[in-house]
Amino acid sequence: MLPIDAAAHSSRWRRRHPVDKAVLGLGLTALAVCLPPWPGAALVLVTALAVLLGPAGVPGRRLWRAYRVPLGFCVTGALTLLVRVGGPGGFVGWADGGAVRAGELLLRTSAASLGVLLFAFTTPMSDLLPRLVRAGVPAPVVDVALVTYRMSFLLLDSMRRIREAQAARLGHTSRAAEWRALAGLGATAFVRAFDRAARLQAGLAGRGYDGTLRVLVPEARVSVRFTAASVALLAALAALTLVLERPPT
């Protein structure tokens, strides 16, 4: 199980309905995209971080391990705005106003990523995917997503076991051995993936699979109080952004 998925299963908000958490987490993401970068995205970033570390109870180290990957993409995308290619000043040079645009983009994307992580750290996929059928998503699409989600963990576990077996047989002692081990890992994982898929198909056929996977979903109700508080928080952030953005008279 991935660390973010394990954190979602042990989250304080695990028993809450996904709609409650979607309103808050995805609402913060929408505000980060729609509001001005300063101070709107900055306020969203601070708020999302406070909710994650506070009421949601996400450990700081685990949050950083999950956040550093999208943050790296955010920084990489922002750095490209610092330079320009072509123009009268030469083939490559510093872009006019590039630092401001890079900072704005970094604020937007990093705040939006925290909003998505708030939803991901509190909502297991096993709670979300089966409920998508009720939301109008075709059942075959949800079934494919469920099987893919499950098979991805099995594939990662198989790769981990293969790597451990290779290390126990001194398969990583040199650069050449590393390349041979990597080739063997890819070939073995490929064969095992097809074997697991074939066994899964045979198992489903033996159990009378009719095109729909039926799974048990934990009972949960949409909390009107929690949703109203989330909407109030989002409205307060939007209003505070407009107040702080307005120049003093």
N, C-alpha and C positions, 0 to 999 in steps of 0.2 A: 504494500500500500504506500502511495506517495505521501510525504509529510503533510502536504496541504489537505489531502483527503482524510488522513488520520486526525488532523486538527479539526476538520469539519465534523467528524463523527463524535468528537469529544467536546465540542463547543457548548458554551452555556445556552446558546440559542438554537441548539439542535432540534428541540421539540417545537419550535415555532414554525408556522406555515411559511413555505418559500415566498409567498406573496408579501408577507410582512418584511422579510429581509430584502426582497427585490425592490420594494418601494424605497427603502433607505439606501442600499448600496448602489443600485443602478440610477436612483435619483441623484445621488452625489456625483456619479459619473456624468450624467446629463448636464448638471450645473457646471462641472469643470469644463465641459465642451462649449456650453452656451454663454456663460458669463465672461466678462473681461478677464484676461489673465491676472491682472492686478487691479483690485485686491481679490477678485472673485475666486480664481483657481487657488490662490494661496489660502484663503479661508476654507475652501473645500478640503484642501490637503491637510490642514491642521485638524479640521473636524473629523475627517475620516481616520486619521491617525489616532485621535483621542478616543473615538468609538471603538476602534480595533483593540487598543491596549487597555481600554477601560471596561465598558459594559460587555463587549464581546469576549473579553478575556483571552485574547490571542497572545501567546508569549512573544516577547520582543525579538528574541533570537530566531524563532521560527518564522516570524513575519519578515525579518530582514532576509533570511535565506530565500524566501519566495519572492520578495520584492526586488531583490538586486538584479534579477534577470530582466524583467520589463524595464527597470530603471536604466539598465545598460542600453537597451534599445532607444529609450527616450533621450539619453545623453548623446548617443551616436547620431540620431536624427537631428538634434539641436546643433551639433557641431557643424553640420553641413551648411547651415545658414550663416556661418561666420565668414565664409569665403565666397568669392565669385569667380567664374570662369569666363574669360574673354573680356572685351571692353578696351577703352583707350589706355588704361593704366597698365596693361600687360595681360599675359595669358591667364595668370592666377593672381589674385589679390584679395585684400580684405573687403568684404561687402559693406556698403554704407548702411548703417543701422543694423548690421548683422547681429551684434551682441544683444540688442534689445529684442529682436525677433527670436533669437535663440533662447533667451531667457523666458519669453512668453510661451514658446512652444514647450519648453521643459516644464514649466509650471502646469500647463494644461495637461500634458500627457502623464506626468507623474501623479497629479491629483486624480485623474481619471482612472489610472491603474490601481490606486488605493481603493477607489470605490468598487471596482470589480473584485479586488481581493477581499473586501469586506463581505461581499456576497459569497465568494468561493470559500472563505474560511469558516463560514457559518452554515453552509448548505451543502450536504453531501449530494453527489450526483444521483445516488440511489433513491433519494427523496424527491429529487426534482424531475428526473426523466419520466417516471410513470405518470406523473400529474400532467405532463404535457399533452397527453391524449385528451384529457378533459378540456384543455385549452384550445382544442381544435387541430392539433398536429396529427397527421395520419399515423395510425398505429404501426404500420410497417417501418416508417422512418424512426419511430421511437424504439422499435425492436432492434433495428440495426445499430442504433446508438448504444443501447444497453449491451448488446453482444460485443461491440467494438470496445466499449469501456471495460468490460470484464476481460476480454482477451488481451487488452493492452497490459493489464497487471500480470496476467499469466506469462506473457512474453517477457516482461521485465524481470520477473522472478526466474524464468528459465535462463536468461542472459546472466543474471547474477550467479546462479549456480554453475554455469559453464565457466565463468571467469574465475570462480573460486577453485574449481577443479583444475583449470589450467595453471593457476598460481601454485597449487599444491604439487603439481608435476613440473615445477620450475620452467613454466612456459613463458615467463616474463624476464628472463635473466639477461637478455641482450636485445638490441634493436631488431635484429633479424628474427629472433624468437617472438618478439612483440608483434611483428607483422604476420608471422605464421599463425600466432594465436588469434589475431584479429580476423584473419581469413577463415580460420576454423570456427570462430564464434559466429560469424555471419552465415556460414553454410549450415551449421547445426541449428541456429535459431530459425533459419528459413524452413528447414525440413520439419522441425518440431511445430512450427506455426501451422503448416499444412496438415500435419498429423492431428493436432488438436482440433482444427476446424473440421476435419473429416469425422472425428469421434463425436464432436458436438452435433454435427448434422445427423449422424446415426442415432445418437441419444434422443434428440428431439423427435426424429421420425418414429422411434420406438415408443415414445410417450404420447403419440397422437397429436403432434404439432399441427395446428390448423391455420397458422399464419399470425398468431397473436401470442406473445409471451405474457402470462399472467403472474404478477408478483404482488406480494403483500406490501402495502404502503402504510407507514405509521399514521395513525389518526392525528389530525391537527386541524385547528380552525383558525381562520383569519382573525387576528386580534384588532378590533376596531380602535382600541386605545393605543396600541403600539403603532398602527398605521397612521392614526391622526397625529401622534407625536412626531413621527417621521416627516409627515407632510408639513407640520408646523416648523420643524427644524429646517427643512429645505426652503420654506418661504422666508424664514428669518435670515438665512444666509443670503438669499437673493436680495432682500430688502437692505441688509447691512452693506452689501456690495454697492447697491445704488447710492446709498447715503455716503459711503466713503469715497466713491468715484466722483460724486458731485463736487465741483470746486467751491471753496468757501466764498460766501458773498460778503 
